[in-house]
Amino acid sequence: MITVKEIHSKKELKAFVKFSFKLYKDSESWVPPIINEEVRVLDKNENPVFDDADGRFFLAYKDSEIVGRVAALINWIEVKVQGIKKMRFGWFDFIDDKAVSEALLNKVSKIGKTHHLEYMEGPVGFSNLDKVGVLTEGYDKVGTMVTWYNHPYYVNHFLTHGFKAEKEYIESQFSYNDIKSETFVKASTLIKKRYQVKSINFTKTKDVMPFADAMFDLFNKTYASLSSFVEITDIQKEYFKKKFISFINPEYIKFVLDKNDKMIAFAIVMPSFSRALQDINGKLFPFGFMKLLKAKKESKEVTFYLIGIDPYYQNKGITAVIFDEYYKTFTEKGIENCIRTPELANNTAIQQIWKHFNPKVTKRRKTFGACPYQRDCRIHR
């Protein structure tokens, strides 16, 4: 018999987080989160996203053993401001037992019905800076710290329970040796002169911080037209500044300013922490922190995390300025491989940015949706 229990305490949240360690203990592709950091993300007293969102967390038990988990999420900005009546769910993991996955999804469904929402979609996080999607291809490839991993049987569970594929994301990578610098080096100089823009590079994190708010504002502006986008609030900006900016090498953060020193483009790249995170297996102490620092300094693999360009400057070649700066940095650092985090498969604008880098798709992932509340909803149209 399957029993589903809602959890509340930090001890229970830790059990929620640690279930994935049990489920993927034999996987060479799964990248573990840092346990205490993951608990903080889900803690309503720690994460300011809960100012505008609700999150309820459930564990499934079979014979007193944890066999599944799910987070039922509602982003009220999405529901009330944007009018998108979506019941979100994420952190969705389970053994290969359809009774377990069904019981967890039923809990999510009931919450959505209580709040008069129209449909369910997941796995997703609270916002666009969270992890997204069920892996559908590339199970043998090592993940990143900003993506979820899952077993191949997950897709079949969704389909069995009446869910349909909602959005598709692709992940790709390219070799430093495949970068054709001639496509952007000369163009960068011309673009800077034509539009009177300049690039800014950093060597110290403290020098990045004065630009952080402008960067998040531009992030909101860049992606506002995407149907799945929910803007980052001011209090979330402060949270993400503390959580992410200090974790990133300052030389991997690039800004482009116009003649009035207004930010018109940004990009963030992170060193790959995947192998280090696998090695420390969720624990920063006693030696985990040092291994992460080592990866930060010495990793020859980087992950393109975010890129944003003011809509006015899109299609004006500003990416040439960004790539020119990264090419210099990557050459100096001896970078060998570049990874792109999940991007919407139908976002042709972002795909065009990378066309000269000979990227190879390594993974695909999807979100799945269902309409348990009504026959006619956006999933079925």
N, C-alpha and C positions, 0 to 999 in steps of 0.2 A: 504493500500500500504506500502511495506517495502522499507525504504531508508537506504543505508549504507554510512557512512561518515568516511573518514580518519581523525584521530585526531593527534595533534602535541603538544599543550600546556600542562603545568603541571596541569592546571585546568581540561583539558579534560582527561588527564591520571588518575587523581583522580576519575573522573566520571567512567572511564573504570574499575578501581579497585573496586569502590563501587557498581557497578552493581551486583557483586556476593553477596554482603550483602543483597540486595533486593531479589535476586533469592532464597537464602537459609535461609532466616530469620526464617523460621519455622522448620528448620532441627536441630535435636539434634546430628547429626553425623558430620556436617560440622565444620571445624576448621578455623576460620577467619585468614587472614594474618594481620600483622600490616600495616595499610594503608600507612603511610609515607614511610615505608621500601619497600613496594611493588611498590610504585611509583618510588623510586630510582632504583629498579631493571630494570624498563622499560625506565628510563631516559638515553638518549644517552650521556649526559654530566656527568653521575654518574657511569655507569657500563662499565668497560673496555672491556667487551665482544664485544661491538660494534666496536672495532678496527678491528675485524676479522669477523664481522657478520652484517647483515642488519635486521632491525626490523621495520615493519609498523603495525600500530594499527588502528582497525576499530570498530565503534559502529553501531549497527543496530537500527533503529527507526521505530516505528509504531504509528501513530497518535501523533507524537512529544514525545513519551515515549521510553526510552531505553529498548530494548527487547533482545539484544544480543551483543556479543563482540568476537573478535578474534585478535590474533597477528600472522602476517605473517612473518616467520623467514627464513633467509638463513645463514647458517654457511659456510663461504667461505673456511675455512680450509678443511671442509668435501668435498666441491664441487671441489676445485682446487687442493688440495694436495692429498686427498684420491680418487678423481675421482668419488665420490658418488653424483650424481646430484639430490639431494633431496630438495624438497620444504617443509620446516617444518611449522607447525602451532601449536599454544598453546594458553593458556588462553582463551579457547573456551567454551563459555557459552551462553545459549539461552533458551527462553521460549519454551513450547511444541508446536511449530508452524514450520512445515517443510519448509515453505517459508522463515523463518528467517535463519535457519541453512543453507539452500541452498544458500541464497544470500551472506552470510558471506564466505562460502567455495568457491563460485565463485570468490570472490575478491582475495582469496589466489591463486586460480588456475591461474588467469590472470597474477599475478606477476611471478609465476613459468614459465609460457609460455614465458613471456617477457625475462626472463633470460635463456631460452633454457634448463630448467631442465626437468627431465624425469618423476618424480612422486612426489606425495604428501604423507606425513605421519604426524600423530599427534593423540592426542595432545602430544607434546614434548616441551621442552624448548630449550635454546641455546646449552646446553652441557649436559654431563652425571651427572652433579651435580645439575641439575634442576629437577623439577617435571616431571612426565611422566604418560601417560596412562589414559584411561577412565575406571572408576570403572564398573565392570561387575558383581561382587558378593561382598556382605558385606556392603550393603547400610545402614544397621542398626548399624554398628560398628563405633565408634568414630575414626576419622582420625588422622593424625599426621601433624605437621607443615611443613613436607617436601613432602606432597602428595596433589593432587587435589581431590575434591569431585565432584560428579555430580548426577543428578537425573537418575532414571532407564531408562527413555525414550531416553537418548542419543544414546544408542546402535542402537535402531530402526532407528533413524535419519541417522546414518552412513550407515546402510545397505540399506535404501531407496535411498540414494544418490549414490549408487554404490560402496561404499567403502568395502574393505575386511579386516578382522583381519590380522595384520602384525606381531606383537610381543605380547607375553603374559607375564605378571609379576604376581608373587604371593607375598603376605604379610602374615606373620605368627607371632605367639607369643608363649611363653612358660613361665611356672611358675618357679620361683626360686626354689620351692620345687621339681620340676622335674629334676633339674640339677643333673646329676650323676657325682659327683666330682671325683670318683675313676677312671673315664675314662681318666682324664687328669692330676691329681695332681702328681702321680708317674711318668707319662710319661714326664711331664715338666722337672723334674730333670734330667732324662735320656737324653732328647733331648738337654738340655743346655750343658751337659757334652760331648755328642757325637759330636755336631757340633760347640762347643765352642761359644755359643751365650749367650746373657744376656738380661734381660728385664729392662726397665726403667719406673719408675713411677714418677708422679709429684704432687706437692701440690700448685704450683704457676704458673700462666699463663705465666709470663715472662720467666720461665725456659723452656717452651714448644717452644717458638718462634724460637730459634736457629735451631731447627730440622724441622721447618715447610716446608722449600723449599725441603728438602730431602724427606719428606713425600709426597708432591705433585709429585715429580719426580717418586717416587715409585708407586704412584697411576697411573700415565701414563703408566709405565712399566707393572704393573699388569694386566691392562685391555686392553692393546693394541691389543690383538688378537680378542676381541669381535667385531663383524661386526658393531655394533651401536656406537662404541666408538670414540670420538673426544678428542684429548689431550688438557690438560689445559696449556695455554701459561704462560709465566713468569709474564706478567702484570696482568693476572687473578689470579695468585697465591697471589700476593699482596692484591688484592681485597678480595679474600676468607679468607685470614689470618685476615684481619680487620673485615670482616663480621661474620665469624664463630668461629674462635679460641677463641676470648675473650668471646664468648657466652657460651662456653662449660666448664663444671667443669674440671679443670686440672687433677683431679684424675681419670677421665673417658677417658683419652687419654693414650694409651699404645704403646710403641715402643719396638722393638726387634732389637738388634745390633749384628753384627758378631764380631770376635776377633779383627778386625781392626776398630771397631766402625762405620762400615758402616750399615745404616739402611736396614734391610731385611724384616721387617714386621711392620705393624701399624694397629691400630684399634681405632675408635672413637665411643663413646657412648654418647648419650645426655639424660638428664632427660626429661621426658615427660612434654611438655608445653601445651598440648592440652586443658585441662580443664581451665587453666589460660587464654589461648588465647580466648576461648569461653566466658569467664567471662568479659574480658576487651573489647571484640568486636571491635578490630582494633585500639584501642587508647591507647597510652602509658601514657598519662597524663589525669587527675592528679594522678590516683592511679595505672594505668596499670603497670608501671615499677616496682613498689614494689611487685605487685602480681606475676610478672615473676621471680623476685629475690627469692620470697618465694618458687615458684615451683622449681627453680634451686637448692635450698638448701634442700627442704623437700620432693620432689616427690619420691614415692616408686615404680614408674614405669619408665623404661628406654627404649630408642630406640637405637638399633644398627644401626648407620648411615653409616659407611664405614669400610671396612676391606681390607687390601692389603698385599700380600705376594710376594716377589721376585720369578719369575718363577723358578729359580734354586732351591729354597727351598720349592716349593709347593710339596705336597705329602711326606714331610719329618717330619710331625708332629709338625710344628712350631705353629699351632693353639693351641696345648696343653699348650704352654708357655703363649699365650695370654689369654686363658680361665682361666688358673690357677690364673693369676693376677686379672682378673675381678671377679672371685669367691671370692677372699679375699676382694676386694673392695665392692662388693655387700653384702657380709655378714656383713661387718662393717657398711654399710649404711642402712641395713634393707630392701633392694630391694625385692619386691614381684613379679613383672611381667616384662618380657622382650619382646620387640616388634622388629620385623625385618622389615625394609623398603623394598620397591619393589625390587625384584630380578628376573632376567629372568627365566622363568619357565624351559627353556631348558639348563640352566647353571648347569649341574649336579655336577661340581666341588664345587660350593658354597653350593649346597644342602647337599653334603656329610659332609661338615663342621659341620652341625647342627644335624646330625642324632642321637646323644646321648642325645639330649635335649628334646625329645618328642615334637617337635613343632607342632602346630595345625594351618592349613591355615585358616585365617580369612577373607581375601579379595583376589580378583583377579581383574586384570585390563589389558586392551589391548590398543595398538595403532592400528589405522586403516589407511590403505593406498589406494590410487587410482591412476590410470594413465589417466588423462584427456587429455594428450598431444599425446599419441601414443598407438597403440593397443598392441605392444609387449614390455613390460617392466617387471621389476623384480616382480611386484605385481602379474602379470598374469602367470608367469612361474611356 
